[in-house]
Amino acid sequence: MKVKELISTLKAFDPEHDVLCWCEDLLSEKHSSRVFDIVCVDESEAQKLRVQDGIPLLKFGKTESSSPHVLIGIISDF
């Protein structure tokens, strides 16, 4: 995604929403870092929470504790 495309896409969302990145890929133990490509930018209702080991997660769906978030989907390929 080009900078102008990302800026244009983000302007469509409420500027007060959190922006979070998500990826279904797991980091390989062989690499300390990775390059990611943006594949989508969407808005979703979700609740921020942490599981027992402290890892942050989102629980998708509208509840009393949820709020809208802008989610940037990324993949470890380009």
RODO-797829 format. One record per residue: residue in one letter; y, z, x of N, C-alpha, C, O in turn. Coordinates in pm, 1 decimal. Layout:
% residues N
("a",(Y,Z,X),(Y,Z,X),(Y,Z,X),(Y,Z,X)) ...
END
This chain:
% residues 78
("m",(-117.3,0.0,85.1),(0.0,0.0,0.0),(123.8,0.0,89.8),(129.8,71.6,189.8)) ("k",(218.6,-78.6,53.5),(345.3,-86.8,127.1),(439.5,25.3,81.9),(426.1,77.7,-28.7)) ("v",(534.1,61.3,167.9),(630.2,167.7,138.0),(705.4,136.7,8.4),(720.7,224.3,-76.8)) ("k",(752.0,13.0,-6.8),(829.1,-21.3,-127.4),(744.7,-6.5,-253.5),(796.8,31.6,-358.3)) ("e",(613.7,-36.5,-244.6),(524.8,-21.2,-360.2),(505.9,126.7,-395.1),(507.1,164.3,-512.3)) ("l",(488.3,210.0,-292.1),(470.1,353.2,-315.5),(595.8,414.7,-374.9),(587.6,492.6,-469.9)) ("i",(711.3,380.7,-320.5),(837.6,433.8,-372.8),(856.7,392.1,-517.2),(891.0,475.0,-601.5)) ("s",(835.2,265.9,-546.7),(850.8,215.3,-683.0),(756.0,286.2,-779.3),(795.7,322.6,-890.0)) ("t",(631.9,305.8,-738.2),(532.3,372.7,-822.4),(570.8,517.7,-846.9),(563.8,565.1,-960.3)) ("l",(611.6,589.2,-741.7),(645.9,730.3,-755.9),(770.7,751.4,-841.9),(783.0,855.5,-906.5)) ("k",(861.9,657.0,-844.1),(983.6,669.2,-926.3),(952.0,675.6,-1075.1),(1034.1,723.4,-1153.3)) ("a",(834.8,628.4,-1115.3),(796.0,628.2,-1256.1),(755.4,766.7,-1306.1),(744.5,787.3,-1427.0)) ("f",(732.7,862.3,-1214.9),(685.6,995.3,-1252.1),(799.5,1097.4,-1249.4),(902.3,1076.0,-1185.1)) ("d",(779.5,1207.3,-1319.3),(876.1,1317.1,-1320.8),(893.8,1368.6,-1178.4),(795.0,1403.7,-1113.9)) ("p",(1016.8,1374.0,-1127.3),(1039.0,1418.0,-989.0),(1007.1,1565.2,-964.7),(1005.5,1608.8,-849.5)) ("e",(981.9,1642.5,-1069.3),(948.8,1784.1,-1054.6),(797.9,1809.1,-1045.0),(756.3,1921.7,-1017.9)) ("h",(715.9,1706.9,-1066.6),(569.8,1723.5,-1056.8),(526.7,1740.1,-911.3),(588.4,1684.2,-820.6)) ("d",(420.1,1817.4,-889.9),(357.1,1824.8,-757.9),(296.6,1689.0,-726.3),(252.6,1617.1,-815.9)) ("v",(294.7,1654.6,-598.3),(223.9,1535.4,-552.5),(109.8,1582.5,-463.9),(132.2,1652.6,-365.2)) ("l",(-13.0,1544.1,-498.6),(-131.9,1583.7,-424.1),(-211.1,1460.2,-386.0),(-209.8,1360.6,-458.2)) ("c",(-279.9,1465.9,-273.3),(-370.5,1358.2,-232.5),(-513.4,1403.0,-255.3),(-545.5,1520.7,-239.2)) ("w",(-598.8,1309.9,-292.7),(-739.7,1342.5,-312.2),(-825.4,1231.7,-252.5),(-785.3,1115.4,-246.4)) ("c",(-942.9,1270.9,-209.3),(-1035.5,1176.7,-148.1),(-1177.4,1227.2,-170.4),(-1205.2,1346.1,-154.3)) ("e",(-1265.7,1137.6,-206.9),(-1405.4,1175.5,-224.9),(-1483.1,1168.9,-94.9),(-1594.8,1219.9,-87.0)) ("d",(-1425.3,1106.4,8.2),(-1490.8,1100.1,139.2),(-1488.4,1237.3,204.1),(-1391.3,1311.4,189.0)) ("l",(-1592.9,1271.4,275.5),(-1595.9,1394.6,353.1),(-1567.2,1361.3,498.1),(-1613.2,1259.1,549.0)) ("l",(-1491.5,1446.9,565.0),(-1463.9,1424.2,706.2),(-1591.7,1436.7,787.4),(-1670.5,1529.2,767.7)) ("s",(-1610.8,1346.3,875.5),(-1727.9,1348.7,963.0),(-1707.4,1452.5,1072.0),(-1596.0,1470.8,1121.0)) ("e",(-1815.2,1520.5,1109.8),(-1806.8,1618.5,1217.9),(-1781.1,1550.2,1351.9),(-1741.1,1616.1,1447.9)) ("k",(-1803.4,1419.8,1359.7),(-1783.3,1345.7,1483.5),(-1635.4,1316.7,1509.7),(-1597.3,1288.6,1623.4)) ("h",(-1552.4,1323.3,1406.3),(-1411.7,1286.6,1419.5),(-1323.2,1401.4,1374.9),(-1347.3,1462.7,1270.9)) ("s",(-1220.5,1430.5,1454.1),(-1129.1,1538.8,1417.8),(-1021.0,1491.2,1321.6),(-954.5,1573.1,1258.2)) ("s",(-1002.7,1360.3,1309.9),(-903.9,1306.6,1216.3),(-949.6,1169.3,1168.9),(-1039.7,1108.8,1227.0)) ("r",(-886.4,1121.6,1063.0),(-917.8,991.3,1005.6),(-792.0,924.0,957.3),(-691.1,990.3,933.3)) ("v",(-796.5,793.4,942.7),(-689.9,715.3,883.1),(-729.2,688.4,738.7),(-844.1,654.4,710.7)) ("f",(-634.2,703.5,646.9),(-662.0,682.4,505.4),(-569.9,575.6,448.7),(-456.7,559.6,494.4)) ("d",(-618.3,503.3,349.6),(-540.7,402.7,278.5),(-522.1,450.3,134.8),(-614.3,506.3,75.6)) ("i",(-404.0,428.3,78.9),(-376.3,466.3,-59.9),(-436.0,361.0,-152.9),(-410.3,241.6,-137.1)) ("v",(-515.7,405.6,-250.0),(-577.6,312.2,-343.9),(-521.3,323.6,-485.2),(-531.8,229.3,-563.6)) ("c",(-461.2,438.7,-518.7),(-403.3,453.0,-651.6),(-305.4,569.3,-654.4),(-312.2,660.7,-572.2)) ("v",(-214.1,564.0,-751.0),(-120.9,674.0,-778.0),(-121.3,692.5,-928.9),(-83.6,601.8,-1003.1)) ("d",(-164.0,809.9,-974.4),(-176.8,836.8,-1117.5),(-125.3,976.7,-1149.9),(-110.2,1060.6,-1061.2)) ("e",(-99.0,1000.3,-1276.6),(-62.8,1134.0,-1323.2),(-180.6,1191.2,-1399.8),(-245.8,1120.5,-1476.5)) ("s",(-208.1,1320.1,-1378.9),(-319.2,1384.4,-1447.4),(-286.2,1530.5,-1473.1),(-218.6,1595.1,-1393.0)) ("e",(-334.0,1581.2,-1584.0),(-318.9,1723.0,-1618.4),(-433.2,1798.6,-1551.9),(-549.9,1763.5,-1569.2)) ("a",(-399.3,1902.7,-1475.7),(-503.1,1978.5,-1405.5),(-453.5,2119.1,-1371.2),(-333.4,2145.7,-1367.4)) ("q",(-548.4,2206.5,-1346.9),(-519.7,2344.7,-1305.7),(-560.1,2360.2,-1159.1),(-670.9,2322.9,-1120.6)) ("k",(-470.1,2415.4,-1077.7),(-502.5,2444.1,-938.1),(-583.8,2572.8,-933.5),(-550.3,2670.2,-1000.9)) ("l",(-690.5,2573.1,-854.1),(-769.7,2694.4,-836.5),(-839.9,2691.4,-702.3),(-841.9,2588.7,-634.4)) ("r",(-897.2,2804.1,-664.3),(-975.3,2814.4,-540.9),(-1113.7,2867.4,-575.5),(-1128.4,2958.6,-656.9)) ("v",(-1214.6,2808.8,-512.5),(-1351.1,2856.2,-532.7),(-1375.9,2975.2,-440.6),(-1288.2,3011.8,-362.4)) ("q",(-1492.9,3035.5,-448.7),(-1522.0,3159.0,-376.5),(-1499.1,3149.6,-226.5),(-1457.1,3247.6,-165.0)) ("d",(-1525.6,3034.3,-165.9),(-1505.3,3021.7,-20.9),(-1361.8,2985.6,15.1),(-1332.6,2957.3,131.3)) ("g",(-1271.1,2986.2,-83.8),(-1129.1,2963.5,-58.7),(-1084.7,2818.9,-61.0),(-966.3,2791.0,-41.9)) ("i",(-1176.2,2725.8,-83.8),(-1139.7,2584.1,-86.3),(-1060.3,2554.1,-214.0),(-1103.9,2589.4,-323.6)) ("p",(-942.4,2488.2,-200.1),(-863.0,2455.2,-318.2),(-924.5,2338.1,-395.3),(-972.6,2241.7,-335.7)) ("l",(-922.1,2347.9,-527.4),(-974.8,2243.8,-616.0),(-881.4,2224.6,-733.7),(-793.5,2307.0,-758.8)) ("l",(-900.8,2116.1,-804.9),(-831.6,2092.7,-931.0),(-934.2,2088.1,-1042.1),(-1038.0,2023.1,-1029.5)) ("k",(-904.9,2157.3,-1151.3),(-987.5,2150.8,-1271.7),(-911.0,2062.3,-1369.9),(-807.9,2102.1,-1424.0)) ("f",(-963.9,1940.7,-1392.1),(-893.8,1843.3,-1473.5),(-906.5,1874.2,-1622.2),(-1010.3,1921.6,-1668.5)) ("g",(-800.2,1847.0,-1695.7),(-794.7,1870.3,-1838.7),(-676.6,1958.9,-1873.3),(-625.1,2031.8,-1788.6)) ("k",(-634.9,1951.8,-1996.7),(-519.0,2028.8,-2042.5),(-564.9,2166.0,-2091.8),(-646.2,2176.6,-2183.7)) ("t",(-511.0,2271.4,-2028.5),(-538.2,2409.3,-2068.2),(-407.1,2487.3,-2062.4),(-302.8,2431.1,-2029.0)) ("e",(-412.1,2616.5,-2094.8),(-293.0,2701.3,-2085.6),(-241.2,2710.7,-1942.6),(-121.3,2727.9,-1920.7)) ("s",(-331.7,2699.3,-1844.9),(-295.7,2714.8,-1703.7),(-274.7,2582.7,-1630.1),(-243.5,2583.0,-1511.0)) ("s",(-291.1,2471.6,-1698.2),(-278.1,2342.5,-1630.6),(-133.9,2294.4,-1631.9),(-50.7,2343.3,-1708.4)) ("s",(-106.5,2198.1,-1546.0),(24.3,2133.2,-1542.4),(3.2,1990.1,-1493.9),(-100.8,1958.7,-1435.9)) ("p",(101.6,1903.3,-1517.4),(86.1,1765.8,-1471.4),(103.5,1756.5,-1319.9),(187.0,1825.3,-1261.1)) ("h",(23.5,1670.6,-1258.7),(30.7,1645.6,-1114.3),(27.4,1495.1,-1091.2),(-39.6,1421.6,-1163.6)) ("v",(99.3,1450.9,-991.2),(88.5,1311.7,-947.6),(-16.5,1311.1,-836.5),(-3.0,1381.9,-736.7)) ("l",(-120.3,1231.0,-854.8),(-231.2,1227.1,-760.4),(-233.5,1093.4,-687.3),(-232.1,986.9,-749.1)) ("i",(-236.9,1101.1,-556.3),(-248.4,982.4,-473.0),(-392.8,974.6,-425.2),(-438.2,1059.2,-348.1)) ("g",(-464.2,873.2,-471.1),(-603.6,854.2,-430.3),(-608.1,780.8,-297.3),(-543.2,677.7,-279.9)) ("i",(-685.1,834.6,-204.0),(-696.6,774.9,-71.5),(-842.7,752.6,-34.6),(-931.5,822.0,-84.1)) ("i",(-866.9,655.1,52.9),(-1001.5,631.5,104.5),(-992.4,615.7,255.8),(-887.8,579.6,309.8)) ("s",(-1101.6,643.0,321.8),(-1103.6,634.7,468.1),(-1144.9,495.3,514.0),(-1232.9,479.7,598.7)) ("d",(-1079.9,394.5,456.5),(-1107.2,256.9,490.9),(-981.1,177.7,462.3),(-901.9,215.6,376.0)) ("f",(-962.3,70.7,532.3),(-847.8,-18.5,501.9),(-879.2,-159.5,543.7),(-796.2,-248.9,526.7)) 
END
